[in-house]
Amino acid sequence: MRKVVFITGASSGIGRATALALSHEGYAVVGTARRKERLEELASEINTAETDQFLPLACDVRDRASVQAAVDAAITHFGRIDVLIANAGIGHRGSLIDANWDDLETLMRTNMDGVLHSIRAAVPHIRQQNAGHIVLISSVTYNMTAPYAAIYAASKAFVSSLGRSLRMELEHDNIHITDMLVGRTQSEFDRKRLGQGGRSSAGLRVMAAEDVATAIVNVLHKPRRAVAIRWIDRLILLGNALVPDLIGRRSMRHYK
């Protein structure tokens, strides 16, 4: 029986690329996002008259009832969920003190509440398979001193910390947890970022969303606890741990 993957934020970027990659691998994919029309376009790329690979579902991860309804619809359609990829997220750039409160609340509800809602709705069904996998899309900023990106970095610290604890809670259910520590990726992230506009992390090479999708496919075949895809991302993580003030002051120049 084919495995079923539930992906949040599947209408663009990493989520979209991962949905395509996993469908090509033979997984059934449930793709959720607020933009249903984008999901319908993706469904037309994946599904054929002979195959039912992709189920598009409108869902707002900030709304617990919306996530639960999407999970229920996935179970009704495919009968199971084996993998959750908690990908939906948004960025923020600018002074924490001067930021618009609505922007901060939107980020926290999306990046933090959204992950909680997704895990709590999907895990009871993943448990029924006596095995499964949760992939959390975090960031190389999760352990960074990140002035002018503080709320985003804090939200990813929440995600990574949650993953470490959840791994112990679910180990007896044979559910793997992978923390994807993602660096700069070509997507709508910069354009959709809340707060100040413009690019961040100038000078760092941007990887394709497909590179992240390939790493996610690989980790589903061979589970790992944490993944940083590129050597530069691993170097950033090490610098965050060893010389946080140096990395923080460098990041401040990019974000301010």
C-alpha positions as CSV (number, residue, x, y, z in Angstrom):
1,M,0.0,0.0,0.0
2,R,1.3,3.4,-1.0
3,K,2.3,5.8,1.8
4,V,0.4,9.1,2.3
5,V,2.2,12.4,3.0
6,F,0.5,15.4,4.4
7,I,2.3,18.7,3.5
8,T,1.4,22.2,4.8
9,G,2.3,25.2,2.7
10,A,2.3,23.2,-0.5
11,S,1.3,26.0,-2.9
12,S,4.8,27.3,-3.5
13,G,8.5,27.0,-2.7
14,I,9.7,24.0,-0.7
15,G,6.2,22.6,-0.1
16,R,5.4,22.6,-3.8
17,A,8.7,21.1,-4.9
18,T,8.4,18.4,-2.2
19,A,4.9,17.5,-3.3
20,L,6.2,17.1,-6.9
21,A,9.2,15.1,-5.8
22,L,7.2,12.7,-3.5
23,S,4.5,12.1,-6.1
24,H,7.2,11.1,-8.5
25,E,8.5,8.7,-5.9
26,G,5.0,7.0,-5.7
27,Y,3.7,8.6,-2.6
28,A,0.2,9.8,-2.3
29,V,0.4,13.5,-1.3
30,V,-2.1,15.7,0.5
31,G,-1.1,19.3,-0.2
32,T,-2.6,22.1,1.9
33,A,-2.4,25.9,1.7
34,R,-4.6,28.9,1.9
35,R,-4.3,29.5,-1.9
36,K,-6.6,26.7,-3.2
37,E,-6.2,27.8,-6.8
38,R,-2.4,27.2,-6.6
39,L,-3.0,23.7,-5.3
40,E,-5.5,23.0,-8.1
41,E,-2.8,23.9,-10.6
42,L,-0.3,21.6,-8.8
43,A,-3.0,18.8,-8.9
44,S,-3.3,19.2,-12.6
45,E,0.5,18.7,-13.0
46,I,0.5,15.6,-10.8
47,N,-2.8,13.8,-11.3
48,T,-3.7,11.9,-14.5
49,A,-6.8,10.0,-15.6
50,E,-5.2,6.9,-14.3
51,T,-3.7,8.1,-11.1
52,D,-5.0,9.8,-7.9
53,Q,-1.7,11.0,-6.5
54,F,-2.4,14.5,-5.1
55,L,-5.3,15.8,-3.0
56,P,-5.5,19.7,-2.8
57,L,-7.0,21.0,0.4
58,A,-7.5,24.6,1.4
59,C,-6.2,25.1,4.9
60,D,-5.0,27.8,7.2
61,V,-2.5,26.4,9.7
62,R,-3.2,29.3,12.1
63,D,-6.7,27.9,12.6
64,R,-6.8,24.6,14.6
65,A,-10.2,23.7,13.2
66,S,-9.0,24.2,9.6
67,V,-6.1,21.9,10.1
68,Q,-8.2,19.3,11.7
69,A,-10.7,19.5,8.9
70,A,-7.9,19.0,6.3
71,V,-6.5,16.0,8.2
72,D,-10.0,14.5,8.4
73,A,-10.5,15.0,4.7
74,A,-7.2,13.3,4.0
75,I,-8.2,10.3,6.0
76,T,-11.6,10.1,4.2
77,H,-9.9,10.3,0.8
78,F,-6.8,8.1,1.3
79,G,-7.5,6.2,4.5
80,R,-4.2,6.9,6.3
81,I,-1.4,9.4,6.9
82,D,2.2,8.1,7.2
83,V,4.2,11.3,7.0
84,L,3.7,14.9,8.1
85,I,5.8,17.7,6.6
86,A,5.2,20.8,8.6
87,N,6.4,23.3,6.1
88,A,4.1,26.3,6.2
89,G,5.9,29.4,7.5
90,I,6.6,33.1,7.0
91,G,9.5,35.4,7.7
92,H,9.9,38.8,9.4
93,R,12.5,41.5,9.1
94,G,13.0,44.6,11.2
95,S,13.2,45.9,14.7
96,L,11.4,43.7,17.2
97,I,10.4,46.7,19.3
98,D,9.0,48.8,16.5
99,A,7.4,46.0,14.5
100,N,3.7,46.0,13.8
101,W,2.1,43.7,16.4
102,D,-0.2,42.2,13.8
103,D,2.9,41.1,11.9
104,L,4.4,39.5,14.9
105,E,1.2,37.7,15.8
106,T,0.8,36.4,12.3
107,L,4.3,35.0,12.3
108,M,3.9,33.3,15.7
109,R,0.5,31.8,14.8
110,T,1.9,30.6,11.5
111,N,5.3,29.3,12.4
112,M,4.6,28.1,16.0
113,D,0.8,27.4,16.3
114,G,0.7,26.1,12.8
115,V,3.3,23.4,13.6
116,L,1.5,22.5,16.8
117,H,-1.9,22.3,15.1
118,S,-0.4,20.1,12.3
119,I,1.3,17.7,14.7
120,R,-1.7,17.3,17.1
121,A,-4.1,16.7,14.2
122,A,-1.9,14.3,12.2
123,V,0.0,12.2,14.8
124,P,-3.0,10.2,16.1
125,H,-3.5,8.9,12.6
126,I,0.3,8.3,12.0
127,R,0.3,6.3,15.2
128,Q,-2.2,3.9,13.7
129,Q,0.4,2.8,11.1
130,N,2.8,1.7,13.9
131,A,5.5,3.7,12.1
132,G,5.8,7.1,10.5
133,H,7.8,10.3,10.0
134,I,7.5,13.9,10.9
135,V,9.6,16.4,9.0
136,L,9.9,19.9,10.5
137,I,11.1,22.7,8.3
138,S,13.3,24.8,10.6
139,S,16.2,27.1,9.7
140,V,19.9,27.7,10.1
141,T,18.8,30.8,12.2
142,Y,17.3,28.6,14.9
143,N,20.4,28.9,17.1
144,M,21.5,32.3,15.7
145,T,21.8,35.6,17.6
146,A,19.7,37.4,15.0
147,P,19.1,41.1,15.4
148,Y,16.4,42.4,13.1
149,A,15.3,38.8,12.5
150,A,14.7,38.0,16.1
151,I,11.1,36.9,16.0
152,Y,11.7,34.6,13.0
153,A,14.8,33.0,14.6
154,A,12.9,32.5,17.9
155,S,10.0,30.8,16.0
156,K,12.5,28.4,14.4
157,A,14.2,27.8,17.8
158,F,10.7,26.8,19.0
159,V,10.3,24.4,16.1
160,S,13.7,22.7,16.6
161,S,13.3,22.4,20.3
162,L,9.8,21.0,19.9
163,G,11.3,18.4,17.5
164,R,13.9,17.2,20.0
165,S,11.4,16.7,22.7
166,L,8.8,15.2,20.5
167,R,11.3,12.7,19.2
168,M,11.6,11.2,22.7
169,E,7.8,11.2,23.2
170,L,7.1,9.3,20.0
171,E,10.1,6.9,19.9
172,H,8.0,4.1,21.2
173,D,5.5,4.7,18.4
174,N,8.3,4.2,15.9
175,I,7.7,7.7,14.5
176,H,10.9,9.5,13.3
177,I,11.4,13.2,13.7
178,T,13.7,15.1,11.3
179,D,14.6,18.7,11.8
180,M,15.4,20.3,8.4
181,L,17.8,23.2,9.1
182,V,17.3,25.1,5.8
183,G,19.4,28.0,4.5
184,R,18.5,30.5,1.9
185,T,16.2,29.0,-0.7
186,Q,14.7,30.3,-3.9
187,S,11.0,30.8,-3.1
188,E,8.5,33.5,-2.3
189,F,9.9,33.8,1.2
190,D,11.7,37.2,0.7
191,R,8.7,38.7,-1.2
192,K,6.2,37.5,1.3
193,R,8.3,38.4,4.4
194,L,6.5,40.6,6.9
195,G,8.1,43.8,8.2
196,Q,10.7,45.5,6.1
197,G,11.2,44.5,2.5
198,G,14.3,43.7,0.5
199,R,16.7,40.9,0.4
200,S,18.4,39.4,3.4
201,S,21.6,37.5,3.9
202,A,23.2,39.2,0.9
203,G,26.1,37.4,-0.6
204,L,25.0,33.9,0.4
205,R,24.2,31.6,-2.5
206,V,20.5,30.7,-2.8
207,M,19.7,27.0,-3.3
208,A,16.7,25.7,-5.3
209,A,13.6,24.6,-3.6
210,E,14.1,21.3,-5.4
211,D,17.4,20.8,-3.5
212,V,15.5,20.9,-0.2
213,A,12.8,18.6,-1.7
214,T,15.5,16.0,-2.7
215,A,16.9,16.1,0.8
216,I,13.4,15.5,2.3
217,V,12.9,12.5,-0.1
218,N,16.3,11.1,1.0
219,V,15.5,11.5,4.7
220,L,12.2,9.6,4.3
221,H,14.2,6.7,2.9
222,K,17.0,7.0,5.4
223,P,15.8,8.8,8.6
224,R,18.1,11.3,10.2
225,R,17.6,13.5,13.3
226,A,18.7,16.8,11.7
227,V,19.8,17.8,8.2
228,A,21.6,20.9,7.0
229,I,21.9,20.5,3.3
230,R,24.9,22.6,2.2
231,W,28.4,23.0,3.7
232,I,27.8,26.7,4.2
233,D,24.7,26.0,6.2
234,R,26.6,23.6,8.4
235,L,29.3,26.3,8.8
236,I,26.7,28.9,9.8
237,L,25.2,26.5,12.4
238,L,28.7,25.9,13.9
239,G,29.4,29.6,13.9
240,N,26.1,30.3,15.7
241,A,27.2,27.9,18.4
242,L,30.9,28.9,18.7
243,V,31.0,32.6,18.0
244,P,27.4,33.8,18.3
245,D,28.2,37.5,18.7
246,L,30.4,37.5,15.6
247,I,27.6,35.8,13.6
248,G,25.0,38.1,15.1
249,R,26.8,41.3,14.2
250,R,27.3,40.0,10.7
251,S,23.7,39.1,10.3
252,M,22.7,42.5,11.7
253,R,24.4,44.2,8.7
254,H,22.3,42.1,6.3
255,Y,19.0,42.5,8.1
256,K,19.0,46.1,9.2
